[in-house]
Amino acid sequence: MSLFPRYKNKEIKVTKNSSEELWRYRKDLWDVLKILEKGYPCPKCKRKGNVIEKCWQKGDKVYKAVVVELEDYCLLTHFGMFTYKRW
């Protein structure tokens, strides 16, 4: 049994900075998996082909996950949260 959740049959692993970001927002890798599976694409700028950037909105908060797909696993490089206000 694997300790890490799997996305597209690859384990999701984290960098040190992204693990601190997850801890700050009290989220874990299973929340990242939910964002990757059910979220919508939200690139702020054009990224390389192997980079996935998805968002998921809950109330007025939007959670963003940036993942790099490597050969053996997916690496979470950034996790953030911002508020969405309608005008």
C-alpha positions in Angstrom: 0.0 0.0 0.0 1.3 3.4 -0.9 1.5 6.3 1.5 1.0 8.9 -1.3 -2.2 9.4 -3.3 -2.1 8.7 -7.0 -3.1 11.0 -9.9 -3.0 9.5 -13.4 -1.4 6.4 -11.9 1.5 8.4 -10.5 2.2 9.2 -6.9 1.9 12.8 -5.8 4.9 14.0 -3.9 5.8 17.5 -2.5 8.7 19.9 -2.2 9.6 21.4 1.1 8.1 24.7 0.3 4.8 23.3 -0.9 4.6 21.1 2.2 4.9 24.2 4.3 2.1 25.8 2.2 -0.1 22.8 2.7 0.5 23.0 6.4 -0.3 26.7 6.5 -3.7 26.2 5.0 -4.3 22.9 6.9 -4.6 20.8 3.8 -3.0 17.5 2.8 -2.2 15.5 -0.4 -5.7 14.1 -0.5 -7.0 17.6 -0.9 -4.5 18.2 -3.7 -5.8 15.0 -5.4 -9.4 16.3 -5.1 -8.3 19.6 -6.7 -6.5 17.8 -9.6 -9.5 15.5 -10.3 -12.4 17.9 -9.8 -10.9 21.3 -10.3 -10.8 23.6 -13.3 -7.7 24.7 -15.2 -6.6 28.2 -14.1 -3.3 29.1 -15.6 -2.2 32.6 -14.8 0.4 32.5 -17.6 1.6 29.9 -20.2 3.5 27.1 -18.6 5.5 24.1 -19.9 3.6 21.1 -21.2 4.2 18.9 -18.2 2.9 21.5 -15.6 -0.7 21.2 -14.4 -2.3 24.2 -12.7 -5.8 23.7 -11.3 -8.1 25.5 -9.0 -11.1 24.5 -6.9 -13.6 27.0 -5.4 -15.3 26.5 -2.0 -17.4 29.5 -1.0 -15.4 32.6 -1.5 -12.0 30.8 -1.3 -10.2 29.4 -4.3 -7.5 26.8 -3.7 -4.8 26.4 -6.4 -2.4 23.5 -7.0 0.6 23.5 -9.4 1.9 20.1 -10.2 4.8 19.0 -12.4 4.3 15.6 -14.1 7.6 13.7 -14.1 8.2 10.2 -15.5 7.7 8.3 -12.2 5.6 10.7 -10.1 3.9 14.1 -9.9 5.6 16.8 -7.9 3.5 19.5 -6.1 5.5 22.7 -6.5 2.9 25.2 -5.2 -0.3 25.3 -3.2 -2.1 28.5 -2.5 -5.4 30.0 -1.5 -6.9 33.3 -2.4 -10.4 34.9 -2.0 -12.8 35.4 -4.9 -15.1 38.4 -4.7 -17.9 39.0 -7.1 -18.7 42.5 -8.1 
